[in-house]
Amino acid sequence: MSYDIVALTPKHQGDYLAYFDGPAFADNPDWAGCYCHFYFCPRQLDWKSLGSKENRDAIAARIAVGEMEGYLAYSGQEVVGWLNV
């Protein structure tokens, strides 16, 4: 099996969100609503008060303007992994 590693850009926003909407934490539902927003959440906000919609919207906005950095791993057309940098 081969993988393609692709830097996250605004054009990959849909793939990123679909990955976190579904398979990313299928084995750990307690983390499913994070969207890797925890690491960008200002300290003055109460992280636990944020729901998955708030995290998803915040990360979508960061991706749209190129503020979210990381890599998506693809197997064919399917995202199978994420690396936050």
PyMOL Python script that loads the backbone (N, CA, C, O; Angstrom):
from pymol import cmd

cmd.read_pdbstr("""\
ATOM      1  N   MET A   1       0.846  -1.170   0.000  1.00  0.00           N
ATOM      2  CA  MET A   1       0.000   0.000   0.000  1.00  0.00           C
ATOM      3  C   MET A   1       0.892   1.235   0.000  1.00  0.00           C
ATOM      4  O   MET A   1       1.886   1.287   0.725  1.00  0.00           O
ATOM      5  N   SER A   2       0.541   2.217  -0.805  1.00  0.00           N
ATOM      6  CA  SER A   2       1.322   3.448  -0.848  1.00  0.00           C
ATOM      7  C   SER A   2       0.467   4.615  -0.359  1.00  0.00           C
ATOM      8  O   SER A   2      -0.762   4.588  -0.426  1.00  0.00           O
ATOM      9  N   TYR A   3       1.151   5.624   0.128  1.00  0.00           N
ATOM     10  CA  TYR A   3       0.490   6.807   0.669  1.00  0.00           C
ATOM     11  C   TYR A   3       1.083   8.046   0.021  1.00  0.00           C
ATOM     12  O   TYR A   3       2.259   8.080  -0.341  1.00  0.00           O
ATOM     13  N   ASP A   4       0.253   9.049  -0.116  1.00  0.00           N
ATOM     14  CA  ASP A   4       0.710  10.364  -0.542  1.00  0.00           C
ATOM     15  C   ASP A   4       0.560  11.294   0.652  1.00  0.00           C
ATOM     16  O   ASP A   4      -0.494  11.334   1.287  1.00  0.00           O
ATOM     17  N   ILE A   5       1.606  12.036   0.952  1.00  0.00           N
ATOM     18  CA  ILE A   5       1.589  12.994   2.050  1.00  0.00           C
ATOM     19  C   ILE A   5       1.503  14.381   1.429  1.00  0.00           C
ATOM     20  O   ILE A   5       2.343  14.766   0.615  1.00  0.00           O
ATOM     21  N   VAL A   6       0.476  15.124   1.825  1.00  0.00           N
ATOM     22  CA  VAL A   6       0.172  16.404   1.194  1.00  0.00           C
ATOM     23  C   VAL A   6       0.045  17.479   2.272  1.00  0.00           C
ATOM     24  O   VAL A   6      -0.648  17.288   3.272  1.00  0.00           O
ATOM     25  N   ALA A   7       0.717  18.605   2.059  1.00  0.00           N
ATOM     26  CA  ALA A   7       0.587  19.726   2.988  1.00  0.00           C
ATOM     27  C   ALA A   7      -0.839  20.264   2.950  1.00  0.00           C
ATOM     28  O   ALA A   7      -1.438  20.396   1.883  1.00  0.00           O
ATOM     29  N   LEU A   8      -1.370  20.570   4.123  1.00  0.00           N
ATOM     30  CA  LEU A   8      -2.718  21.127   4.211  1.00  0.00           C
ATOM     31  C   LEU A   8      -2.731  22.537   3.634  1.00  0.00           C
ATOM     32  O   LEU A   8      -1.933  23.386   4.030  1.00  0.00           O
ATOM     33  N   THR A   9      -3.629  22.776   2.710  1.00  0.00           N
ATOM     34  CA  THR A   9      -3.862  24.103   2.143  1.00  0.00           C
ATOM     35  C   THR A   9      -5.367  24.326   2.142  1.00  0.00           C
ATOM     36  O   THR A   9      -6.129  23.387   2.373  1.00  0.00           O
ATOM     37  N   PRO A  10      -5.808  25.555   1.885  1.00  0.00           N
ATOM     38  CA  PRO A  10      -7.254  25.789   1.832  1.00  0.00           C
ATOM     39  C   PRO A  10      -7.986  24.864   0.860  1.00  0.00           C
ATOM     40  O   PRO A  10      -9.155  24.549   1.083  1.00  0.00           O
ATOM     41  N   LYS A  11      -7.328  24.424  -0.210  1.00  0.00           N
ATOM     42  CA  LYS A  11      -8.023  23.549  -1.163  1.00  0.00           C
ATOM     43  C   LYS A  11      -8.307  22.164  -0.580  1.00  0.00           C
ATOM     44  O   LYS A  11      -9.140  21.430  -1.112  1.00  0.00           O
ATOM     45  N   HIS A  12      -7.619  21.797   0.512  1.00  0.00           N
ATOM     46  CA  HIS A  12      -7.827  20.501   1.163  1.00  0.00           C
ATOM     47  C   HIS A  12      -8.778  20.587   2.357  1.00  0.00           C
ATOM     48  O   HIS A  12      -8.972  19.604   3.072  1.00  0.00           O
ATOM     49  N   GLN A  13      -9.366  21.756   2.567  1.00  0.00           N
ATOM     50  CA  GLN A  13     -10.225  21.946   3.733  1.00  0.00           C
ATOM     51  C   GLN A  13     -11.336  20.898   3.817  1.00  0.00           C
ATOM     52  O   GLN A  13     -11.575  20.336   4.885  1.00  0.00           O
ATOM     53  N   GLY A  14     -12.007  20.636   2.711  1.00  0.00           N
ATOM     54  CA  GLY A  14     -13.097  19.658   2.705  1.00  0.00           C
ATOM     55  C   GLY A  14     -12.632  18.273   3.105  1.00  0.00           C
ATOM     56  O   GLY A  14     -13.325  17.574   3.845  1.00  0.00           O
ATOM     57  N   ASP A  15     -11.463  17.868   2.624  1.00  0.00           N
ATOM     58  CA  ASP A  15     -10.919  16.555   2.975  1.00  0.00           C
ATOM     59  C   ASP A  15     -10.575  16.482   4.464  1.00  0.00           C
ATOM     60  O   ASP A  15     -10.855  15.483   5.127  1.00  0.00           O
ATOM     61  N   TYR A  16      -9.968  17.545   4.975  1.00  0.00           N
ATOM     62  CA  TYR A  16      -9.608  17.595   6.396  1.00  0.00           C
ATOM     63  C   TYR A  16     -10.856  17.470   7.254  1.00  0.00           C
ATOM     64  O   TYR A  16     -10.913  16.645   8.166  1.00  0.00           O
ATOM     65  N   LEU A  17     -11.855  18.293   6.960  1.00  0.00           N
ATOM     66  CA  LEU A  17     -13.073  18.282   7.768  1.00  0.00           C
ATOM     67  C   LEU A  17     -13.804  16.949   7.665  1.00  0.00           C
ATOM     68  O   LEU A  17     -14.318  16.444   8.664  1.00  0.00           O
ATOM     69  N   ALA A  18     -13.853  16.382   6.477  1.00  0.00           N
ATOM     70  CA  ALA A  18     -14.510  15.075   6.309  1.00  0.00           C
ATOM     71  C   ALA A  18     -13.784  14.002   7.119  1.00  0.00           C
ATOM     72  O   ALA A  18     -14.419  13.126   7.706  1.00  0.00           O
ATOM     73  N   TYR A  19     -12.467  14.071   7.150  1.00  0.00           N
ATOM     74  CA  TYR A  19     -11.695  13.102   7.932  1.00  0.00           C
ATOM     75  C   TYR A  19     -12.036  13.220   9.416  1.00  0.00           C
ATOM     76  O   TYR A  19     -12.261  12.214  10.089  1.00  0.00           O
ATOM     77  N   PHE A  20     -12.072  14.457   9.925  1.00  0.00           N
ATOM     78  CA  PHE A  20     -12.379  14.640  11.341  1.00  0.00           C
ATOM     79  C   PHE A  20     -13.864  14.484  11.651  1.00  0.00           C
ATOM     80  O   PHE A  20     -14.223  14.183  12.789  1.00  0.00           O
ATOM     81  N   ASP A  21     -14.719  14.678  10.678  1.00  0.00           N
ATOM     82  CA  ASP A  21     -16.151  14.415  10.872  1.00  0.00           C
ATOM     83  C   ASP A  21     -16.416  12.922  11.023  1.00  0.00           C
ATOM     84  O   ASP A  21     -17.392  12.527  11.661  1.00  0.00           O
ATOM     85  N   GLY A  22     -15.555  12.093  10.444  1.00  0.00           N
ATOM     86  CA  GLY A  22     -15.822  10.657  10.413  1.00  0.00           C
ATOM     87  C   GLY A  22     -14.751   9.790  11.024  1.00  0.00           C
ATOM     88  O   GLY A  22     -14.767   9.548  12.231  1.00  0.00           O
ATOM     89  N   PRO A  23     -13.810   9.312  10.212  1.00  0.00           N
ATOM     90  CA  PRO A  23     -12.919   8.238  10.656  1.00  0.00           C
ATOM     91  C   PRO A  23     -11.782   8.625  11.604  1.00  0.00           C
ATOM     92  O   PRO A  23     -11.194   7.740  12.226  1.00  0.00           O
ATOM     93  N   ALA A  24     -11.456   9.890  11.734  1.00  0.00           N
ATOM     94  CA  ALA A  24     -10.262  10.273  12.498  1.00  0.00           C
ATOM     95  C   ALA A  24     -10.245   9.689  13.908  1.00  0.00           C
ATOM     96  O   ALA A  24      -9.226   9.157  14.348  1.00  0.00           O
ATOM     97  N   PHE A  25     -11.347   9.785  14.604  1.00  0.00           N
ATOM     98  CA  PHE A  25     -11.395   9.295  15.980  1.00  0.00           C
ATOM     99  C   PHE A  25     -12.509   8.283  16.179  1.00  0.00           C
ATOM    100  O   PHE A  25     -13.145   8.240  17.231  1.00  0.00           O
ATOM    101  N   ALA A  26     -12.736   7.479  15.166  1.00  0.00           N
ATOM    102  CA  ALA A  26     -13.758   6.432  15.273  1.00  0.00           C
ATOM    103  C   ALA A  26     -13.467   5.498  16.447  1.00  0.00           C
ATOM    104  O   ALA A  26     -14.383   4.924  17.035  1.00  0.00           O
ATOM    105  N   ASP A  27     -12.192   5.352  16.781  1.00  0.00           N
ATOM    106  CA  ASP A  27     -11.806   4.479  17.890  1.00  0.00           C
ATOM    107  C   ASP A  27     -11.709   5.210  19.224  1.00  0.00           C
ATOM    108  O   ASP A  27     -11.459   4.577  20.250  1.00  0.00           O
ATOM    109  N   ASN A  28     -11.902   6.534  19.233  1.00  0.00           N
ATOM    110  CA  ASN A  28     -11.820   7.320  20.460  1.00  0.00           C
ATOM    111  C   ASN A  28     -12.826   8.468  20.384  1.00  0.00           C
ATOM    112  O   ASN A  28     -12.432   9.614  20.169  1.00  0.00           O
ATOM    113  N   PRO A  29     -14.112   8.181  20.557  1.00  0.00           N
ATOM    114  CA  PRO A  29     -15.144   9.200  20.376  1.00  0.00           C
ATOM    115  C   PRO A  29     -15.024  10.396  21.318  1.00  0.00           C
ATOM    116  O   PRO A  29     -15.573  11.458  21.024  1.00  0.00           O
ATOM    117  N   ASP A  30     -14.321  10.252  22.443  1.00  0.00           N
ATOM    118  CA  ASP A  30     -14.149  11.384  23.353  1.00  0.00           C
ATOM    119  C   ASP A  30     -13.323  12.505  22.724  1.00  0.00           C
ATOM    120  O   ASP A  30     -13.428  13.659  23.139  1.00  0.00           O
ATOM    121  N   TRP A  31     -12.517  12.178  21.742  1.00  0.00           N
ATOM    122  CA  TRP A  31     -11.692  13.182  21.068  1.00  0.00           C
ATOM    123  C   TRP A  31     -12.309  13.667  19.762  1.00  0.00           C
ATOM    124  O   TRP A  31     -11.757  14.561  19.121  1.00  0.00           O
ATOM    125  N   ALA A  32     -13.406  13.114  19.367  1.00  0.00           N
ATOM    126  CA  ALA A  32     -13.968  13.361  18.035  1.00  0.00           C
ATOM    127  C   ALA A  32     -14.296  14.823  17.760  1.00  0.00           C
ATOM    128  O   ALA A  32     -14.247  15.239  16.603  1.00  0.00           O
ATOM    129  N   GLY A  33     -14.620  15.603  18.752  1.00  0.00           N
ATOM    130  CA  GLY A  33     -15.002  16.986  18.517  1.00  0.00           C
ATOM    131  C   GLY A  33     -13.871  17.983  18.572  1.00  0.00           C
ATOM    132  O   GLY A  33     -14.120  19.188  18.521  1.00  0.00           O
ATOM    133  N   CYS A  34     -12.642  17.529  18.673  1.00  0.00           N
ATOM    134  CA  CYS A  34     -11.494  18.425  18.835  1.00  0.00           C
ATOM    135  C   CYS A  34     -11.090  19.127  17.538  1.00  0.00           C
ATOM    136  O   CYS A  34     -10.855  20.335  17.536  1.00  0.00           O
ATOM    137  N   TYR A  35     -11.008  18.383  16.446  1.00  0.00           N
ATOM    138  CA  TYR A  35     -10.561  18.904  15.142  1.00  0.00           C
ATOM    139  C   TYR A  35      -9.156  19.495  15.216  1.00  0.00           C
ATOM    140  O   TYR A  35      -8.781  20.317  14.379  1.00  0.00           O
ATOM    141  N   CYS A  36      -8.377  19.078  16.215  1.00  0.00           N
ATOM    142  CA  CYS A  36      -7.031  19.624  16.475  1.00  0.00           C
ATOM    143  C   CYS A  36      -7.075  21.118  16.787  1.00  0.00           C
ATOM    144  O   CYS A  36      -6.095  21.830  16.568  1.00  0.00           O
ATOM    145  N   HIS A  37      -8.202  21.587  17.294  1.00  0.00           N
ATOM    146  CA  HIS A  37      -8.337  22.992  17.678  1.00  0.00           C
ATOM    147  C   HIS A  37      -7.712  23.266  19.044  1.00  0.00           C
ATOM    148  O   HIS A  37      -7.344  24.404  19.333  1.00  0.00           O
ATOM    149  N   PHE A  38      -7.591  22.260  19.871  1.00  0.00           N
ATOM    150  CA  PHE A  38      -7.053  22.429  21.222  1.00  0.00           C
ATOM    151  C   PHE A  38      -5.751  23.222  21.211  1.00  0.00           C
ATOM    152  O   PHE A  38      -5.554  24.101  22.049  1.00  0.00           O
ATOM    153  N   TYR A  39      -4.875  22.921  20.281  1.00  0.00           N
ATOM    154  CA  TYR A  39      -3.554  23.545  20.239  1.00  0.00           C
ATOM    155  C   TYR A  39      -3.584  24.996  19.773  1.00  0.00           C
ATOM    156  O   TYR A  39      -2.583  25.702  19.893  1.00  0.00           O
ATOM    157  N   PHE A  40      -4.701  25.442  19.251  1.00  0.00           N
ATOM    158  CA  PHE A  40      -4.841  26.819  18.782  1.00  0.00           C
ATOM    159  C   PHE A  40      -5.777  27.635  19.662  1.00  0.00           C
ATOM    160  O   PHE A  40      -5.922  28.842  19.464  1.00  0.00           O
ATOM    161  N   CYS A  41      -6.400  26.997  20.617  1.00  0.00           N
ATOM    162  CA  CYS A  41      -7.388  27.652  21.471  1.00  0.00           C
ATOM    163  C   CYS A  41      -6.678  28.612  22.430  1.00  0.00           C
ATOM    164  O   CYS A  41      -5.772  28.200  23.155  1.00  0.00           O
ATOM    165  N   PRO A  42      -7.081  29.886  22.441  1.00  0.00           N
ATOM    166  CA  PRO A  42      -6.457  30.832  23.370  1.00  0.00           C
ATOM    167  C   PRO A  42      -6.616  30.358  24.817  1.00  0.00           C
ATOM    168  O   PRO A  42      -7.656  29.815  25.190  1.00  0.00           O
ATOM    169  N   ARG A  43      -5.597  30.564  25.607  1.00  0.00           N
ATOM    170  CA  ARG A  43      -5.600  30.076  26.989  1.00  0.00           C
ATOM    171  C   ARG A  43      -6.738  30.659  27.825  1.00  0.00           C
ATOM    172  O   ARG A  43      -7.202  30.020  28.769  1.00  0.00           O
ATOM    173  N   GLN A  44      -7.185  31.857  27.488  1.00  0.00           N
ATOM    174  CA  GLN A  44      -8.237  32.470  28.287  1.00  0.00           C
ATOM    175  C   GLN A  44      -9.609  31.830  28.059  1.00  0.00           C
ATOM    176  O   GLN A  44     -10.535  32.060  28.837  1.00  0.00           O
ATOM    177  N   LEU A  45      -9.743  31.032  27.005  1.00  0.00           N
ATOM    178  CA  LEU A  45     -10.994  30.314  26.773  1.00  0.00           C
ATOM    179  C   LEU A  45     -10.998  29.016  27.565  1.00  0.00           C
ATOM    180  O   LEU A  45      -9.964  28.371  27.736  1.00  0.00           O
ATOM    181  N   ASP A  46     -12.168  28.649  28.040  1.00  0.00           N
ATOM    182  CA  ASP A  46     -12.318  27.368  28.720  1.00  0.00           C
ATOM    183  C   ASP A  46     -12.506  26.301  27.652  1.00  0.00           C
ATOM    184  O   ASP A  46     -13.592  26.178  27.084  1.00  0.00           O
ATOM    185  N   TRP A  47     -11.464  25.531  27.374  1.00  0.00           N
ATOM    186  CA  TRP A  47     -11.492  24.527  26.311  1.00  0.00           C
ATOM    187  C   TRP A  47     -12.693  23.609  26.437  1.00  0.00           C
ATOM    188  O   TRP A  47     -13.338  23.291  25.438  1.00  0.00           O
ATOM    189  N   LYS A  48     -12.997  23.186  27.634  1.00  0.00           N
ATOM    190  CA  LYS A  48     -14.077  22.220  27.843  1.00  0.00           C
ATOM    191  C   LYS A  48     -15.451  22.807  27.550  1.00  0.00           C
ATOM    192  O   LYS A  48     -16.420  22.066  27.392  1.00  0.00           O
ATOM    193  N   SER A  49     -15.542  24.123  27.478  1.00  0.00           N
ATOM    194  CA  SER A  49     -16.837  24.744  27.175  1.00  0.00           C
ATOM    195  C   SER A  49     -17.136  24.750  25.673  1.00  0.00           C
ATOM    196  O   SER A  49     -18.265  25.024  25.267  1.00  0.00           O
ATOM    197  N   LEU A  50     -16.139  24.453  24.859  1.00  0.00           N
ATOM    198  CA  LEU A  50     -16.325  24.456  23.410  1.00  0.00           C
ATOM    199  C   LEU A  50     -16.850  23.106  22.936  1.00  0.00           C
ATOM    200  O   LEU A  50     -16.383  22.053  23.370  1.00  0.00           O
ATOM    201  N   GLY A  51     -17.818  23.158  22.048  1.00  0.00           N
ATOM    202  CA  GLY A  51     -18.349  21.935  21.463  1.00  0.00           C
ATOM    203  C   GLY A  51     -17.714  21.656  20.118  1.00  0.00           C
ATOM    204  O   GLY A  51     -16.895  22.436  19.630  1.00  0.00           O
ATOM    205  N   SER A  52     -18.094  20.547  19.527  1.00  0.00           N
ATOM    206  CA  SER A  52     -17.493  20.166  18.248  1.00  0.00           C
ATOM    207  C   SER A  52     -17.794  21.184  17.154  1.00  0.00           C
ATOM    208  O   SER A  52     -16.943  21.420  16.295  1.00  0.00           O
ATOM    209  N   LYS A  53     -18.982  21.794  17.159  1.00  0.00           N
ATOM    210  CA  LYS A  53     -19.310  22.791  16.130  1.00  0.00           C
ATOM    211  C   LYS A  53     -18.381  24.000  16.233  1.00  0.00           C
ATOM    212  O   LYS A  53     -17.884  24.491  15.220  1.00  0.00           O
ATOM    213  N   GLU A  54     -18.148  24.476  17.451  1.00  0.00           N
ATOM    214  CA  GLU A  54     -17.247  25.620  17.627  1.00  0.00           C
ATOM    215  C   GLU A  54     -15.827  25.271  17.183  1.00  0.00           C
ATOM    216  O   GLU A  54     -15.171  26.067  16.510  1.00  0.00           O
ATOM    217  N   ASN A  55     -15.360  24.101  17.552  1.00  0.00           N
ATOM    218  CA  ASN A  55     -14.012  23.677  17.145  1.00  0.00           C
ATOM    219  C   ASN A  55     -13.918  23.520  15.634  1.00  0.00           C
ATOM    220  O   ASN A  55     -12.944  23.950  15.017  1.00  0.00           O
ATOM    221  N   ARG A  56     -14.929  22.905  15.046  1.00  0.00           N
ATOM    222  CA  ARG A  56     -14.941  22.696  13.588  1.00  0.00           C
ATOM    223  C   ARG A  56     -14.934  24.037  12.855  1.00  0.00           C
ATOM    224  O   ARG A  56     -14.163  24.234  11.916  1.00  0.00           O
ATOM    225  N   ASP A  57     -15.797  24.953  13.290  1.00  0.00           N
ATOM    226  CA  ASP A  57     -15.880  26.267  12.645  1.00  0.00           C
ATOM    227  C   ASP A  57     -14.570  27.043  12.781  1.00  0.00           C
ATOM    228  O   ASP A  57     -14.123  27.687  11.832  1.00  0.00           O
ATOM    229  N   ALA A  58     -13.960  26.980  13.963  1.00  0.00           N
ATOM    230  CA  ALA A  58     -12.705  27.705  14.190  1.00  0.00           C
ATOM    231  C   ALA A  58     -11.584  27.152  13.311  1.00  0.00           C
ATOM    232  O   ALA A  58     -10.817  27.919  12.728  1.00  0.00           O
ATOM    233  N   ILE A  59     -11.488  25.836  13.215  1.00  0.00           N
ATOM    234  CA  ILE A  59     -10.441  25.234  12.384  1.00  0.00           C
ATOM    235  C   ILE A  59     -10.711  25.487  10.907  1.00  0.00           C
ATOM    236  O   ILE A  59      -9.780  25.744  10.144  1.00  0.00           O
ATOM    237  N   ALA A  60     -11.971  25.418  10.498  1.00  0.00           N
ATOM    238  CA  ALA A  60     -12.310  25.708   9.097  1.00  0.00           C
ATOM    239  C   ALA A  60     -11.866  27.120   8.731  1.00  0.00           C
ATOM    240  O   ALA A  60     -11.341  27.345   7.641  1.00  0.00           O
ATOM    241  N   ALA A  61     -12.075  28.067   9.638  1.00  0.00           N
ATOM    242  CA  ALA A  61     -11.652  29.448   9.385  1.00  0.00           C
ATOM    243  C   ALA A  61     -10.128  29.540   9.288  1.00  0.00           C
ATOM    244  O   ALA A  61      -9.610  30.255   8.430  1.00  0.00           O
ATOM    245  N   ARG A  62      -9.411  28.836  10.147  1.00  0.00           N
ATOM    246  CA  ARG A  62      -7.943  28.849  10.098  1.00  0.00           C
ATOM    247  C   ARG A  62      -7.418  28.235   8.801  1.00  0.00           C
ATOM    248  O   ARG A  62      -6.482  28.752   8.191  1.00  0.00           O
ATOM    249  N   ILE A  63      -8.031  27.134   8.394  1.00  0.00           N
ATOM    250  CA  ILE A  63      -7.606  26.497   7.141  1.00  0.00           C
ATOM    251  C   ILE A  63      -7.860  27.431   5.968  1.00  0.00           C
ATOM    252  O   ILE A  63      -7.025  27.547   5.071  1.00  0.00           O
ATOM    253  N   ALA A  64      -9.005  28.093   5.969  1.00  0.00           N
ATOM    254  CA  ALA A  64      -9.395  28.963   4.853  1.00  0.00           C
ATOM    255  C   ALA A  64      -8.398  30.092   4.614  1.00  0.00           C
ATOM    256  O   ALA A  64      -8.218  30.533   3.478  1.00  0.00           O
ATOM    257  N   VAL A  65      -7.750  30.561   5.678  1.00  0.00           N
ATOM    258  CA  VAL A  65      -6.785  31.655   5.525  1.00  0.00           C
ATOM    259  C   VAL A  65      -5.336  31.175   5.626  1.00  0.00           C
ATOM    260  O   VAL A  65      -4.417  31.992   5.691  1.00  0.00           O
ATOM    261  N   GLY A  66      -5.129  29.866   5.638  1.00  0.00           N
ATOM    262  CA  GLY A  66      -3.780  29.313   5.638  1.00  0.00           C
ATOM    263  C   GLY A  66      -3.070  29.331   6.973  1.00  0.00           C
ATOM    264  O   GLY A  66      -1.843  29.235   7.010  1.00  0.00           O
ATOM    265  N   GLU A  67      -3.803  29.452   8.084  1.00  0.00           N
ATOM    266  CA  GLU A  67      -3.179  29.483   9.409  1.00  0.00           C
ATOM    267  C   GLU A  67      -2.988  28.104  10.034  1.00  0.00           C
ATOM    268  O   GLU A  67      -2.269  27.975  11.025  1.00  0.00           O
ATOM    269  N   MET A  68      -3.604  27.095   9.486  1.00  0.00           N
ATOM    270  CA  MET A  68      -3.486  25.737  10.026  1.00  0.00           C
ATOM    271  C   MET A  68      -2.401  25.012   9.252  1.00  0.00           C
ATOM    272  O   MET A  68      -2.461  24.933   8.025  1.00  0.00           O
ATOM    273  N   GLU A  69      -1.411  24.484   9.955  1.00  0.00           N
ATOM    274  CA  GLU A  69      -0.311  23.795   9.292  1.00  0.00           C
ATOM    275  C   GLU A  69      -0.298  22.326   9.669  1.00  0.00           C
ATOM    276  O   GLU A  69      -0.504  21.958  10.826  1.00  0.00           O
ATOM    277  N   GLY A  70      -0.054  21.507   8.676  1.00  0.00           N
ATOM    278  CA  GLY A  70       0.043  20.077   8.911  1.00  0.00           C
ATOM    279  C   GLY A  70       0.026  19.333   7.595  1.00  0.00           C
ATOM    280  O   GLY A  70       0.107  19.930   6.522  1.00  0.00           O
ATOM    281  N   TYR A  71      -0.081  18.025   7.694  1.00  0.00           N
ATOM    282  CA  TYR A  71      -0.040  17.162   6.513  1.00  0.00           C
ATOM    283  C   TYR A  71      -1.153  16.128   6.574  1.00  0.00           C
ATOM    284  O   TYR A  71      -1.437  15.552   7.625  1.00  0.00           O
ATOM    285  N   LEU A  72      -1.768  15.908   5.434  1.00  0.00           N
ATOM    286  CA  LEU A  72      -2.764  14.859   5.278  1.00  0.00           C
ATOM    287  C   LEU A  72      -2.109  13.675   4.586  1.00  0.00           C
ATOM    288  O   LEU A  72      -1.329  13.849   3.650  1.00  0.00           O
ATOM    289  N   ALA A  73      -2.424  12.479   5.045  1.00  0.00           N
ATOM    290  CA  ALA A  73      -1.962  11.251   4.393  1.00  0.00           C
ATOM    291  C   ALA A  73      -3.134  10.673   3.618  1.00  0.00           C
ATOM    292  O   ALA A  73      -4.212  10.453   4.170  1.00  0.00           O
ATOM    293  N   TYR A  74      -2.912  10.430   2.340  1.00  0.00           N
ATOM    294  CA  TYR A  74      -3.940   9.874   1.457  1.00  0.00           C
ATOM    295  C   TYR A  74      -3.552   8.469   1.032  1.00  0.00           C
ATOM    296  O   TYR A  74      -2.390   8.179   0.747  1.00  0.00           O
ATOM    297  N   SER A  75      -4.552   7.610   0.997  1.00  0.00           N
ATOM    298  CA  SER A  75      -4.441   6.313   0.340  1.00  0.00           C
ATOM    299  C   SER A  75      -5.435   6.390  -0.806  1.00  0.00           C
ATOM    300  O   SER A  75      -6.643   6.267  -0.602  1.00  0.00           O
ATOM    301  N   GLY A  76      -4.923   6.593  -2.005  1.00  0.00           N
ATOM    302  CA  GLY A  76      -5.805   6.891  -3.130  1.00  0.00           C
ATOM    303  C   GLY A  76      -6.428   8.260  -2.911  1.00  0.00           C
ATOM    304  O   GLY A  76      -5.712   9.244  -2.723  1.00  0.00           O
ATOM    305  N   GLN A  77      -7.746   8.334  -2.933  1.00  0.00           N
ATOM    306  CA  GLN A  77      -8.459   9.597  -2.721  1.00  0.00           C
ATOM    307  C   GLN A  77      -8.927   9.777  -1.278  1.00  0.00           C
ATOM    308  O   GLN A  77      -9.547  10.788  -0.946  1.00  0.00           O
ATOM    309  N   GLU A  78      -8.634   8.808  -0.428  1.00  0.00           N
ATOM    310  CA  GLU A  78      -9.141   8.811   0.947  1.00  0.00           C
ATOM    311  C   GLU A  78      -8.078   9.288   1.931  1.00  0.00           C
ATOM    312  O   GLU A  78      -6.940   8.820   1.905  1.00  0.00           O
ATOM    313  N   VAL A  79      -8.462  10.225   2.800  1.00  0.00           N
ATOM    314  CA  VAL A  79      -7.562  10.655   3.870  1.00  0.00           C
ATOM    315  C   VAL A  79      -7.532   9.559   4.934  1.00  0.00           C
ATOM    316  O   VAL A  79      -8.570   9.119   5.428  1.00  0.00           O
ATOM    317  N   VAL A  80      -6.320   9.133   5.272  1.00  0.00           N
ATOM    318  CA  VAL A  80      -6.160   8.065   6.261  1.00  0.00           C
ATOM    319  C   VAL A  80      -5.310   8.498   7.457  1.00  0.00           C
ATOM    320  O   VAL A  80      -5.090   7.716   8.381  1.00  0.00           O
ATOM    321  N   GLY A  81      -4.833   9.746   7.436  1.00  0.00           N
ATOM    322  CA  GLY A  81      -4.029  10.206   8.550  1.00  0.00           C
ATOM    323  C   GLY A  81      -3.811  11.706   8.524  1.00  0.00           C
ATOM    324  O   GLY A  81      -4.001  12.360   7.498  1.00  0.00           O
ATOM    325  N   TRP A  82      -3.411  12.237   9.662  1.00  0.00           N
ATOM    326  CA  TRP A  82      -3.177  13.664   9.829  1.00  0.00           C
ATOM    327  C   TRP A  82      -1.979  13.865  10.748  1.00  0.00           C
ATOM    328  O   TRP A  82      -1.820  13.161  11.745  1.00  0.00           O
ATOM    329  N   LEU A  83      -1.131  14.845  10.394  1.00  0.00           N
ATOM    330  CA  LEU A  83      -0.007  15.239  11.229  1.00  0.00           C
ATOM    331  C   LEU A  83      -0.103  16.741  11.440  1.00  0.00           C
ATOM    332  O   LEU A  83      -0.008  17.516  10.489  1.00  0.00           O
ATOM    333  N   ASN A  84      -0.289  17.145  12.677  1.00  0.00           N
ATOM    334  CA  ASN A  84      -0.376  18.554  13.040  1.00  0.00           C
ATOM    335  C   ASN A  84       1.036  19.059  13.321  1.00  0.00           C
ATOM    336  O   ASN A  84       1.779  18.430  14.074  1.00  0.00           O
ATOM    337  N   VAL A  85       1.410  20.185  12.723  1.00  0.00           N
ATOM    338  CA  VAL A  85       2.743  20.749  12.986  1.00  0.00           C
ATOM    339  C   VAL A  85       2.634  22.165  13.492  1.00  0.00           C
ATOM    340  O   VAL A  85       3.650  22.802  13.768  1.00  0.00           O
TER     341      VAL A  85
END
""", "prot")
cmd.dss("prot")
cmd.show_as("cartoon", "prot")
cmd.util.cbc("prot")
cmd.orient("prot")
